[in-house]
């Protein structure tokens, strides 16, 4: 028998970090667009970094690290399994999952909320007659409804928070009427769309699999990081979080999808390059003179065309009516799946591959109603 050791096929730390960059098709598309548009731009590439809102990028990066730590702790999964195992009705289960999705998205961002709740939901597929696909659809709607409340709920709010210079509480207060109205609408829809059929869930739980220490550390860092952002120093906050991760939980750095950061950097650059094209310069030049209704409709409908994050990046460069933009782009997360990246994430995680049509049967009424509610609150 040979004494030569078997090669270690486990991916290295560096490989884990680089892997998402190889498979992120959106990032590849945005990079290709930036390269092609650069040939039409009079500005040299050396100017491109100046177009990026680095405070927003630092805030997003810090949130990715901390929320990944909370997700990795497994503690929220543990709580979710305990609650689900004690629910006896399909309607009660749906209301719990929808409410949990909305609440988690207010503090952990909409995509992290989905990464916690959707796997729990898929784990229920063994229960006969349970509409897993419909539950995932409603969870996607729920994270859009919940994440609009806080400045850290989704990427567009992070950008709007940085630009508006509002406090955390001030930003949340201005979004609260819309968030409450849409959430109540969602609860009503959930009540009507899921019957009171009896179920019996038995999800296996492994108490030793969750890490209370990691959860506690990330929670403390979370508070400190938000304080640094509130004081206008997200870069220093990110540096502190990254240093803590390196010292106490190096694996977190490898688990974060860092390609998402490059996606948002490229969005800033691509939007700026697009606005330099002659074919749209006339419309862009008119944005500062838009009425409130025109700006709101541009945010709402623009989200349907290019998704709500790019729509936000475009509009905040030409208008400081941040509340109008915030209401428009957050309501615009409903409707077409492209309206919000959270929609696409949820549908890709679902075990059923034909949910796209059914998703739009629910999401378009929410676009219409949330749009009307948002404008009614602004008018």
C-alpha positions as CSV (number, residue, x, y, z in Angstrom):
1,X,0.0,0.0,0.0
2,X,1.4,3.4,-1.0
3,X,2.2,5.8,1.8
4,X,1.6,8.8,-0.5
5,X,-1.1,10.9,1.1
6,X,-4.4,11.4,-0.8
7,X,-4.7,14.8,-2.4
8,X,-6.9,17.2,-0.5
9,X,-9.8,18.1,-2.8
10,X,-11.4,20.5,-0.4
11,X,-11.7,23.9,-1.9
12,X,-9.2,26.4,-0.5
13,X,-10.2,29.6,1.3
14,X,-9.2,31.7,-1.8
15,X,-11.1,29.3,-4.1
16,X,-14.3,29.7,-2.0
17,X,-14.1,33.5,-2.2
18,X,-13.5,33.4,-6.0
19,X,-16.0,30.8,-6.9
20,X,-19.1,33.1,-6.9
21,X,-17.4,35.4,-9.4
22,X,-17.1,32.6,-11.9
23,X,-20.8,31.7,-11.8
24,X,-22.5,35.1,-11.3
25,X,-24.2,35.7,-14.7
26,X,-25.6,39.0,-13.8
27,X,-22.1,40.3,-12.8
28,X,-20.7,39.0,-16.2
29,X,-23.5,40.8,-18.1
30,X,-22.9,44.1,-16.2
31,X,-19.1,43.8,-16.8
32,X,-19.6,43.2,-20.5
33,X,-22.0,46.2,-20.7
34,X,-19.4,48.4,-18.9
35,X,-16.8,47.3,-21.4
36,X,-19.0,48.0,-24.4
37,X,-20.3,51.3,-23.1
38,X,-16.8,52.5,-22.3
39,X,-16.1,52.7,-26.0
40,X,-18.9,55.2,-26.4
41,X,-18.0,57.3,-23.3
42,X,-15.8,60.4,-23.4
43,X,-14.6,59.7,-19.9
44,X,-11.5,57.6,-19.3
45,X,-11.9,54.5,-17.1
46,X,-9.8,56.1,-14.4
47,X,-12.8,58.3,-13.6
48,X,-15.1,55.3,-13.1
49,X,-14.4,54.8,-9.3
50,X,-15.5,58.4,-8.7
51,X,-19.0,57.4,-9.9
52,X,-19.5,54.8,-7.2
53,X,-21.1,55.7,-3.9
54,X,-18.5,54.0,-1.7
55,X,-20.4,54.7,1.5
56,X,-23.2,52.6,0.2
57,X,-20.9,49.9,-0.9
58,X,-19.2,49.8,2.5
59,X,-22.6,49.6,4.3
60,X,-23.7,46.8,2.0
61,X,-20.4,44.9,2.5
62,X,-20.7,45.2,6.3
63,X,-24.3,44.0,6.2
64,X,-23.4,41.0,4.1
65,X,-20.8,39.9,6.6
66,X,-22.9,40.3,9.6
67,X,-26.1,38.8,8.2
68,X,-24.1,35.9,6.9
69,X,-22.8,35.3,10.4
70,X,-26.4,35.4,11.8
71,X,-27.5,33.0,9.1
72,X,-24.5,30.7,9.6
73,X,-25.2,30.5,13.4
74,X,-28.2,28.3,12.5
75,X,-30.1,29.7,15.5
76,X,-32.9,31.2,13.4
77,X,-33.4,27.9,11.6
78,X,-33.7,26.3,15.0
79,X,-36.3,28.7,16.2
80,X,-38.2,28.3,12.9
81,X,-38.3,24.5,13.2
82,X,-39.6,24.7,16.7
83,X,-42.4,27.0,15.8
84,X,-43.4,25.1,12.6
85,X,-43.6,21.8,14.5
86,X,-46.2,23.3,16.8
87,X,-48.4,24.8,14.1
88,X,-51.5,22.8,13.2
89,X,-53.0,24.6,10.3
90,X,-51.9,25.5,6.8
91,X,-53.2,29.0,7.2
92,X,-51.3,29.5,10.5
93,X,-48.2,28.1,8.9
94,X,-48.5,30.5,6.0
95,X,-49.1,33.5,8.3
96,X,-46.0,32.5,10.4
97,X,-43.7,32.1,7.3
98,X,-44.9,35.4,5.7
99,X,-44.6,37.3,9.0
100,X,-41.2,35.8,9.7
101,X,-40.0,36.7,6.2
102,X,-41.2,40.3,6.5
103,X,-39.7,40.8,10.0
104,X,-36.3,39.2,9.1
105,X,-36.0,41.3,6.0
106,X,-36.2,44.5,8.0
107,X,-32.9,43.7,9.8
108,X,-31.2,41.1,7.8
109,X,-31.9,42.4,4.2
110,X,-34.4,40.7,1.9
111,X,-32.1,38.1,0.3
112,X,-30.8,36.8,3.6
113,X,-34.3,36.5,4.9
114,X,-35.1,34.3,1.9
115,X,-32.0,32.2,2.5
116,X,-33.3,31.4,6.0
117,X,-37.1,31.0,5.3
118,X,-37.2,29.4,1.9
119,X,-35.1,26.3,2.9
120,X,-37.4,25.8,5.9
121,X,-40.4,25.9,3.6
122,X,-38.8,23.5,1.1
123,X,-38.2,21.2,4.0
124,X,-42.0,20.9,4.4
125,X,-42.4,19.3,1.0
126,X,-43.1,15.9,2.5
127,X,-46.4,17.2,4.0
128,X,-49.1,16.1,1.6
129,X,-51.1,18.8,0.0
130,X,-49.0,21.7,1.2
131,X,-48.6,24.3,-1.6
132,X,-44.8,24.8,-1.3
133,X,-44.7,26.9,-4.5
134,X,-47.4,29.3,-3.3
135,X,-45.7,29.7,0.1
136,X,-42.4,30.7,-1.6
137,X,-44.2,33.2,-3.8
138,X,-45.8,34.8,-0.7
139,X,-42.4,34.8,1.0
140,X,-40.9,36.8,-1.9
141,X,-43.8,39.3,-1.6
142,X,-43.2,39.4,2.2
143,X,-39.5,40.3,2.0
144,X,-40.4,43.1,-0.5
145,X,-43.0,44.4,1.9
146,X,-40.9,44.1,5.1
147,X,-37.6,45.3,3.7
148,X,-39.0,48.7,2.6
149,X,-39.4,49.7,6.3
150,X,-35.7,50.2,7.3
151,X,-32.7,51.7,5.7
152,X,-30.9,48.3,5.8
153,X,-33.7,46.2,4.5
154,X,-32.6,46.2,0.9
155,X,-29.9,47.8,-1.3
156,X,-32.0,50.6,-2.7
157,X,-32.8,51.8,0.8
158,X,-29.1,51.6,1.8
159,X,-28.3,54.0,-1.0
160,X,-31.3,56.3,-0.3
161,X,-30.3,56.4,3.4
162,X,-26.8,57.4,2.6
163,X,-28.0,60.1,0.2
164,X,-30.8,61.5,2.4
165,X,-28.6,61.8,5.5
166,X,-31.6,60.8,7.6
167,X,-31.1,59.0,10.9
168,X,-32.0,55.3,11.0
169,X,-35.2,56.1,13.0
170,X,-36.0,59.0,10.7
171,X,-35.7,56.9,7.5
172,X,-37.8,54.1,9.1
173,X,-40.4,56.6,10.3
174,X,-40.9,58.0,6.8
175,X,-41.3,54.5,5.3
176,X,-43.6,53.2,8.1
177,X,-47.0,54.2,6.7
178,X,-46.3,52.4,3.4
179,X,-44.7,49.4,5.1
180,X,-47.6,48.9,7.5
181,X,-50.3,49.3,4.7
182,X,-48.6,46.8,2.4
183,X,-47.9,44.3,5.2
184,X,-51.6,44.4,6.3
185,X,-52.6,43.9,2.7
186,X,-50.2,40.9,2.5
187,X,-51.6,39.4,5.7
188,X,-55.1,39.7,4.3
189,X,-54.1,38.0,1.0
190,X,-52.3,35.3,3.0
191,X,-55.5,34.6,5.0
192,X,-57.6,34.4,1.9
193,X,-55.2,32.3,-0.2
194,X,-54.4,29.6,2.4
195,X,-57.1,27.4,3.9
196,X,-57.4,26.3,7.5
197,X,-56.6,22.7,6.6
198,X,-55.0,20.7,9.4
199,X,-51.4,19.7,9.0
200,X,-48.8,18.0,11.1
201,X,-45.2,19.0,10.6
202,X,-42.2,17.2,12.1
203,X,-39.0,18.9,11.1
204,X,-35.9,17.4,12.5
205,X,-33.8,19.6,14.7
206,X,-30.2,19.3,15.8
207,X,-29.6,21.6,18.7
208,X,-25.8,21.1,18.5
209,X,-25.8,22.5,15.0
210,X,-26.5,26.0,16.0
211,X,-23.9,28.4,17.4
212,X,-25.1,30.7,20.1
213,X,-21.7,32.4,20.5
214,X,-21.5,33.3,16.8
215,X,-25.0,34.8,17.0
216,X,-24.2,36.8,20.1
217,X,-20.9,38.1,18.5
218,X,-22.6,39.1,15.3
219,X,-25.5,40.8,17.1
220,X,-23.1,43.0,19.1
221,X,-21.1,43.8,16.0
222,X,-24.3,44.5,14.2
223,X,-25.2,47.2,16.7
224,X,-21.7,48.7,16.6
225,X,-21.7,48.7,12.8
226,X,-25.1,50.5,12.5
227,X,-23.8,53.1,15.0
228,X,-20.8,53.7,12.8
229,X,-23.0,54.1,9.7
230,X,-25.3,56.4,11.6
231,X,-22.3,58.6,12.6
232,X,-21.3,58.7,8.9
233,X,-18.3,56.3,9.1
234,X,-19.4,53.1,7.3
235,X,-15.8,52.5,6.0
236,X,-14.4,52.3,9.6
237,X,-17.4,50.2,10.6
238,X,-16.6,47.8,7.8
239,X,-13.0,47.7,8.7
240,X,-13.9,46.7,12.3
241,X,-16.4,44.0,11.2
242,X,-13.8,42.6,8.8
243,X,-11.1,42.5,11.5
244,X,-13.4,40.8,13.9
245,X,-14.4,38.2,11.3
246,X,-10.7,37.5,10.5
247,X,-9.9,37.1,14.2
248,X,-13.0,35.1,15.4
249,X,-14.7,33.5,12.4
250,X,-12.6,33.5,9.3
251,X,-15.0,31.2,7.5
252,X,-17.6,33.9,7.2
253,X,-15.4,35.8,4.8
254,X,-15.3,32.8,2.5
255,X,-19.1,32.3,2.8
256,X,-20.1,35.8,1.7
257,X,-21.1,36.2,-2.0
258,X,-18.7,39.0,-2.7
259,X,-19.7,39.0,-6.4
260,X,-22.8,40.9,-5.2
261,X,-20.5,43.8,-4.2
262,X,-19.0,43.9,-7.7
263,X,-22.6,43.8,-9.1
264,X,-23.5,47.0,-7.3
265,X,-20.2,48.7,-8.2
266,X,-20.8,47.9,-11.8
267,X,-24.4,49.1,-11.6
268,X,-23.2,52.6,-10.6
269,X,-20.7,52.6,-13.5
270,X,-23.1,51.2,-16.1
271,X,-25.9,53.6,-15.1
272,X,-23.5,56.6,-15.5
273,X,-22.3,55.3,-18.8
274,X,-25.8,54.8,-20.1
275,X,-26.9,58.3,-19.1
276,X,-24.1,59.7,-21.4
277,X,-25.7,58.2,-24.5
278,X,-27.4,60.7,-26.7
279,X,-30.6,58.6,-27.1
280,X,-31.4,59.0,-23.4
281,X,-29.7,62.3,-22.4
282,X,-32.8,64.3,-23.2
283,X,-34.9,62.2,-20.8
284,X,-32.2,62.2,-18.1
285,X,-31.9,66.0,-18.4
286,X,-35.6,66.3,-17.7
287,X,-35.5,64.4,-14.4
288,X,-34.7,67.4,-12.2
289,X,-37.8,69.1,-13.6
290,X,-40.2,66.2,-13.1
291,X,-43.3,66.7,-11.0
292,X,-43.7,64.5,-8.0
293,X,-46.1,62.2,-9.9
294,X,-43.7,62.0,-12.9
295,X,-40.8,61.1,-10.6
296,X,-42.9,58.6,-8.7
297,X,-44.0,56.9,-11.9
298,X,-40.5,56.9,-13.2
299,X,-39.4,55.1,-10.0
300,X,-42.3,52.7,-10.1
301,X,-42.3,51.8,-13.8
302,X,-38.5,52.1,-14.1
303,X,-38.2,49.3,-11.6
304,X,-40.2,47.1,-13.9
305,X,-37.8,47.7,-16.7
306,X,-34.4,47.7,-15.1
307,X,-35.1,46.5,-11.5
308,X,-35.5,48.8,-8.5
309,X,-31.8,49.1,-7.5
310,X,-30.6,50.4,-10.9
311,X,-33.7,52.7,-11.1
312,X,-32.7,54.1,-7.7
313,X,-29.1,54.7,-8.8
314,X,-30.3,56.5,-11.9
315,X,-32.9,58.8,-10.2
316,X,-30.9,59.8,-7.1
317,X,-28.2,61.3,-9.3
318,X,-30.7,63.8,-10.7
319,X,-33.3,64.3,-7.9
320,X,-33.1,64.8,-4.2
321,X,-36.8,63.9,-3.7
322,X,-35.7,60.8,-1.9
323,X,-39.0,59.9,-0.2
324,X,-40.8,60.0,-3.5
325,X,-38.1,57.8,-5.1
326,X,-38.1,55.4,-2.0
327,X,-41.9,54.9,-2.2
328,X,-41.7,54.4,-6.0
329,X,-38.9,51.9,-6.2
330,X,-40.0,49.9,-3.2
331,X,-43.5,49.6,-4.5
332,X,-41.9,48.8,-7.9
333,X,-40.3,45.7,-6.3
334,X,-43.7,44.0,-7.0
335,X,-45.0,43.3,-10.5
336,X,-42.5,41.8,-12.9
337,X,-40.0,39.4,-11.3
338,X,-37.2,41.6,-12.4
339,X,-38.6,44.4,-10.3
340,X,-36.6,43.1,-7.3
341,X,-33.6,40.7,-7.1
342,X,-35.4,39.1,-4.2
343,X,-38.1,37.8,-6.5
344,X,-35.6,36.1,-8.7
345,X,-33.7,34.6,-5.7
346,X,-36.9,33.2,-4.3
347,X,-38.1,31.7,-7.5
348,X,-34.7,30.1,-8.2
349,X,-34.7,28.5,-4.7
350,X,-38.2,27.0,-5.1
351,X,-38.3,23.3,-6.0
352,X,-41.0,23.9,-8.6
353,X,-39.7,25.2,-11.9
354,X,-42.9,26.6,-13.3
355,X,-43.6,29.3,-10.7
356,X,-42.9,32.3,-12.9
357,X,-46.4,32.7,-14.3
358,X,-48.1,32.0,-11.0
359,X,-45.8,34.5,-9.3
360,X,-47.0,37.3,-11.6
361,X,-50.7,36.4,-10.9
362,X,-50.0,37.5,-7.3
363,X,-47.4,40.1,-7.8
364,X,-49.1,42.3,-10.4
365,X,-52.1,43.0,-8.1
366,X,-49.6,43.9,-5.4
367,X,-47.9,46.3,-7.8
368,X,-51.1,48.0,-8.6
369,X,-52.4,48.2,-5.0
370,X,-49.0,49.2,-3.4
371,X,-48.5,51.8,-6.1
372,X,-51.9,53.3,-5.4
373,X,-51.3,53.2,-1.6
374,X,-47.8,54.8,-2.0
375,X,-49.0,57.6,-4.2
376,X,-52.0,58.2,-1.9
377,X,-49.6,58.6,1.1
378,X,-47.4,60.9,-0.9
379,X,-50.1,63.1,-2.5
